[in-house]
Amino acid sequence: MRYAKNILETLGDTPLVRLNKVTAGSKALVLAKLEMFNPGGSIKDRIGIAMVEDAERKGLLKPGGTIVEPTSGNTGIGLALVAALRGYKMIFTVPDKQSREKINMLKAYGAKVVVTPTAVAPDHPDSYYKVAERLHKETPNSFLPYQYTNPQNPEAHYRTTGPEIWRDTDGKVTHLVSGMGTGGTISGVGRYLKERNRKVKVIGADPYGSILAELFYRKHGRAYPYKVEGIGEDFLPETTHFQYIDDILKVTDKEAFLTARRLAREEGIFAGGSAGAAVAVAVKVAKDLTKDDLVVVIVPESGDRYLNKVYNDEWMREMGFLEAEEGLPGILSRKGEAGMPAVLTIAAGDTLAGSLSHGDQKLLDIALALALRPKLLLLDEPTAGMHPEERRETMALVKRLWRDLGMTVVFVEHDMDIVFTVASTIRVLHHGELVAQGPPAEISTNRLVVEAYLGEGTL
């Protein structure tokens, strides 16, 4: 008979599946490593068992003990699998932007879940990192694996994920693309692949709002809230090893979520927003490659954790990700027709001319929007991903909109510095409720108070 002695024996050896439709036009072979085939539904199952077994060997986790961990959900589920089998109690702290599905899954395994605010600094006492540390100190016979510093995080991928990719591609992999949160996956897999072939390129996917790409390129970056879960950070985790990474590309929430939906509808792969981010980057990378290249992209989790978000049309529209699926080019083609929009939105990821820089694309979008003369022009994070000079040019154009044309322009922005440079009135919203309103100077003087309220809000 062939059977597993327990659920943990089903972990690993996840399949590589070719992407066909979302990579149309690329000559390179792009393979998705589907980590939702792990028993807990994500790649984090690999580090859950690794961290627990290491703690058991070292005597840090004793029978009847409690595992305390800050998690965006998936690491907690990976730890919960082991805890359920071995009789450990569990306390997990999660930021409030995490999906309800993840929280319910943690509770289903018998865990106590403590929800903490998202929009606080990592060293703030209310952050999910610090709350976990406090609970660990207050709970007798407890263990804090802490995936952000635990060397077993990247080591688990060095010992399992990396070798699986090398074996299943017959050593022909030329590019690895992975999302980045703790950095354990990309660091561990990247290290293994580069030890086998130093020419393998390792590329990270980092959401706008995170500062990992900025830290990698030694640029100044200010973290701000974003919607995609499980990737990105507002600090540099010890488990992120930049020496094994060649490039990090930024991706918007909209790109991540729409790509995830494409995976489901065009490839039959039901994955989360972080997978959408990684695949969006993989598609960009593969565009310039040849038939001799082989790209492996990590698909870290199942989409069942996001039924009320990424796969909920109403939520996607509320967030502005589905409000104009035809985009600005489609609207322009209808110029002069009945039904032209009174409100025209230009989002962070909307572009028209692929040969231009991101900043030039955005300027062109705004300029073309002027020809439509909508009653209201809504700019959704218009300078995301721009260089400083491009930001200044965009701001100068925006100023002219209402000064020269008398047009009403509204920003949806998380970067307060940008809005202060052009706005006549600022309204700060927190979960849809107005928490501050006034001229820029007045809001600036109360900046710390406003930022404390922001959460997942917008300006």
Secondary structure, 3 states (H helix, E strand, C coil): CCCCCCHHHHCCCCCEEECCCCCCCCCCEEEEEEHHHCCCCECCHHHHHHHHHHHHHHCCCCCCCEEEEECCCHHHHHHHHHHHHHCCEEEEEEECCCCHHHHHHHHHCCCEEEEECCCCCCCCCCCHHHHHHHHHHHCCCEECCCCCCCCHHHHHHHHHHHHHHHHHCCCCCCEEEEECCCCHHHHHHHHHHHHHCCCCEEEEEEECCCCHHHHHCCCCCCCCCCCCCCCCCCCCCCCCCHHHCCEEEEECHHHHHHHHHHHHHHHCCCECHHHHHHHHHHHHHHCCCCCCCEEEEEECEEHHHHCCCCCCHHHHHHCCCCCCCCHHHHHHHCCCCCCCCCEEEECCCCCCCCCCCHHHHHHHHHHHHHHHCCCEEEEECCCCCCCHHHHHHHHHHHHHHHHHCCCEEEEECCCHHHHHHHCCCEEEEECCEEEEEECHHHHHHCHHHHHHHHCCCEC
